[in-house]
Every structure is written in structure tokens, then in C-alpha cells.
Amino acid sequence: MTFKPLGKRVLLERVEEATTTATGIIIPDNAKEKPLSGIVRAVSPKVEEKGLVKVGDKVVFGKYAGTELTLDSKTYLVMNLDDLLGVL
């Protein structure tokens, strides 16, 4: 299934953080926070025109930004361009 964002929105896939610390301590799932970065998987035509972000960019976003969406058993985030903090 394909998804094309409308308006000034982007579709992101969260980037999972490491599950162990540098010293080898394993972090349990209930102690981890959701990652605040993701890979852009689709952009709306308005965002594409501006050229600020493109598919494949790794971006950082706010903690409570976006709306979760499940497509083909994968979870994505749909968010406004204004909710993105920057490109890594």
C-alpha cells in the first residue's frame, strides 16, 4: 500500500535506538523512550516543491509530534513539516 501525505506533511519511519549502553548494560523495553528521530519515507507535493526535506533524509522531531499510522503491519508517523526540528 502506498501513502501520499497531503498539505505540508511527511511520512516518517522511526529509527530504533540501541538497546544496550556503551558499557554493555541492556535497557529493558519499558525503560526506553520512543526515538525522536526517523527516516523520511514520503513527502507531500508542497514539501517536495520547497526542497527542505526529501525521501531518505534522517530527521529529528519533537517528543509529542505526529500521528501514528499503521501500513502493512509497520508503524509510521505522519507529521507537519513545522514539527520537524532538523535534518541530520
Protein Blocks (a to p, Z undefined) as FASTA:
>chain_A
ZZddehjbdddddddddfbdfkopacdfklpccdfbdcdfbdcfklmmnomacchiacdd
dfkgcjdddeehiacddddfklpgbdZZ
